[in-house]
Amino acid sequence: MIATGTHDPYLVALSILVAAFASYTALDLGARASATRGLARRVWLLAAAVTMGGGIWSMHFVAMLAFKMPLAMSYDVGLTILSLVVAIFVTSGGFYVISRQSASPRRLVLSGVFMGLGIVAMHYTGMAALRSPADLSYDPLFVALSIVVAIGASTAALWLTFRTTHLWQRLGAAAVMGVAISGMHYTAMRAASFTVHGQFYEAPGHAGLDQTHLALAVAGTTFVILAVALVASLSEQNRAEAALRQAREDLAHVNRVTTMGALTASLAHEVSQPIAAAVTNAQACLNWLAGETPNLEAARASAMSIVEDGTRAAEIISRTRLLFTKGRPRRDLVDVNDVIREMIVLLRSEITRHGISVRTELASHLPRLMGDRVQLQQVLMNLIMNSVDAMKDVDETRELAITSRQANDGRLMVSVIDTGVGLPAQQADQIFYAFFTTKPQGTGMGLSISRSIVESHNGRLWASDNAPRGACFHVVLPTVVETRE
């Protein structure tokens, strides 16, 4: 006679949850593998394969324990362990092949077939481990259908593992993969028939409870292992993000130093002017005091001029030194108009040397923003120097316009407008790519770094054409009020 069984709905739901959690963990670890090279890449690939293979096996075993029959059932330990090894082995092979940079659709399909057949082998090996008084047979149609489902689920899993980047994508992919992997198992279980010859004895009443306890133990162990893997992945992600931030800070510092180095002559001239004026005023002061009747009022005025000239030179040196200094970004309240004025003073000699006139339209009473003053100075310096480079060989009028205003949405908007050669045709956004440059001696890093700085302040930097000639660079930054909201 045919012995029929039933599935515990709670354990069925638990098996699907195990499959989905394992799939999400494998997707996360696969993302770590895609971002690394060498030994680290192989380690993350192995971790992803063990996670996926072990998770599939765990789902299979919990689902087997969810199947209740009025027969005494047990499992062969050797074959059960073999089914786990098979699952991990075929998943490792599939992940390794598809993770290679030369992976093609053909490789994806072949890897999916290999992994799918391996999962089928894992399932039927696990079924062979089942010990009961009944004879086990299979419906060929449902066996074939289970193979098709396994190959399809495996191919989808391999394709998604290295192509999901956002959290919602991984969650959706994990849910799809969990249902697909579980669907393969329950399709294969539909193919199984248990035939009992002669009289049989029903399993004791506590057998179902023992199966439930075992299923919970297997699922709990799996969840703990997967959680540890996710914590390790999160720790590595945080470490990589910290390293990336440090690299960006170092690159921004190098960019500042390089730019300031190119401006050495102009800065020396800028500093020499107040020093020369201070010497002239000092001589005048001495002359006023050396007369038969010292002119104390005129001498005092000359002395005051010396103080002003010295203060001006000190401010220029201080601003220059600040841009050379390497330190951690520090967010303070910043007046964007002050930053603009400081950069105009600092770069005035370079601007004047190329016969460029400067026009500013700075709105009054602008709200302040929370940002790193040095980084914002670097952005303005890069944009102004780009405009100077674009205009220095132009024969027509050379004008640099810098404006600031509050946009309709409440954010601050700063525009740097020039009458230079303009933007490269159909490449208005490519100029912000790293190493893209139109200058013979350019590094292609200034605008890229500037955009990353602006974006780190939750702002936006873009460029547009300035009719009839030149380019406009626009920076939009949130204010303190907007940031608090």
GIZI-V640567 format. One record per backbone hydrogen bond with DSSP energy under -1.0 kcal/mol. NH is the residue of the N-H (numbers start at 1). CO is the residue of the C=O. If there is no record, write none. Layout:
# GIZI-V640567
nh/co
NH/CO
NH/CO
This chain:
# GIZI-V640567
nh/co
3/194
6/68
8/66
12/8
13/9
14/10
15/11
16/12
17/13
18/14
19/15
20/16
21/17
22/18
23/19
24/20
25/21
26/22
27/23
28/24
29/25
30/26
31/27
32/28
33/29
34/30
35/31
36/33
42/38
43/39
44/40
45/41
46/42
47/43
48/44
49/45
50/46
51/47
52/48
53/49
54/50
55/51
56/52
57/53
58/54
59/55
60/56
61/57
62/58
63/59
64/60
65/61
66/62
68/6
71/69
74/131
76/129
80/76
81/77
82/78
83/79
84/80
85/81
86/82
87/83
88/84
89/85
90/86
91/87
92/88
93/89
94/90
95/91
96/92
97/93
98/94
99/95
103/100
108/104
109/105
110/106
111/107
112/108
113/109
114/110
115/111
116/112
117/113
118/114
119/115
120/116
121/117
122/118
123/119
124/120
125/121
126/122
127/123
128/124
129/125
130/127
131/74
135/195
137/193
139/191
143/139
144/140
145/141
146/142
147/143
148/144
149/145
150/146
151/147
152/148
153/149
154/150
155/151
156/152
157/153
158/154
159/155
160/156
161/157
163/160
164/160
170/166
171/167
172/168
173/169
174/170
175/171
176/172
177/173
178/174
179/175
180/176
181/177
182/178
183/179
184/180
185/181
186/182
187/183
188/184
189/185
190/186
193/137
195/135
196/1
207/204
210/206
211/207
212/208
213/209
214/210
215/211
216/212
217/213
218/214
219/215
220/216
221/217
222/218
223/219
224/220
225/221
226/222
227/223
228/224
229/225
230/226
231/227
232/228
233/229
234/230
235/231
236/232
237/233
238/234
239/235
240/236
241/237
242/238
243/239
244/240
245/241
246/242
247/243
248/244
249/245
250/246
251/247
252/248
253/249
254/250
255/251
256/252
257/253
258/254
259/255
260/256
261/257
262/258
264/261
267/263
268/264
269/265
270/266
271/267
272/268
273/269
275/271
276/272
277/273
278/274
279/275
280/276
281/277
282/278
283/279
284/280
285/281
286/282
287/283
288/284
289/285
290/286
295/288
296/294
299/295
300/296
301/297
302/298
303/299
304/300
305/301
306/302
307/303
308/304
309/305
310/306
311/307
312/308
313/309
314/310
315/311
316/312
317/313
318/314
319/315
320/316
321/317
322/318
323/319
324/320
325/321
332/371
334/369
339/335
340/336
341/337
342/338
343/339
344/340
345/341
346/342
347/343
351/347
352/348
353/349
355/352
356/351
357/398
359/400
361/402
363/404
369/334
371/332
376/372
377/373
378/374
379/375
380/376
381/377
382/378
383/379
384/380
385/381
386/382
387/383
388/384
389/385
390/386
391/387
392/388
394/391
400/357
401/417
402/359
403/415
404/361
405/413
407/411
410/407
412/477
413/405
414/475
415/403
416/473
417/401
418/471
421/390
427/424
431/427
432/429
433/430
435/444
436/433
442/439
449/445
450/446
451/447
452/448
453/449
454/450
455/451
456/452
458/455
459/454
460/476
462/474
464/472
466/470
472/464
473/416
474/462
475/414
476/460
477/412
480/368
483/479
484/480
485/481
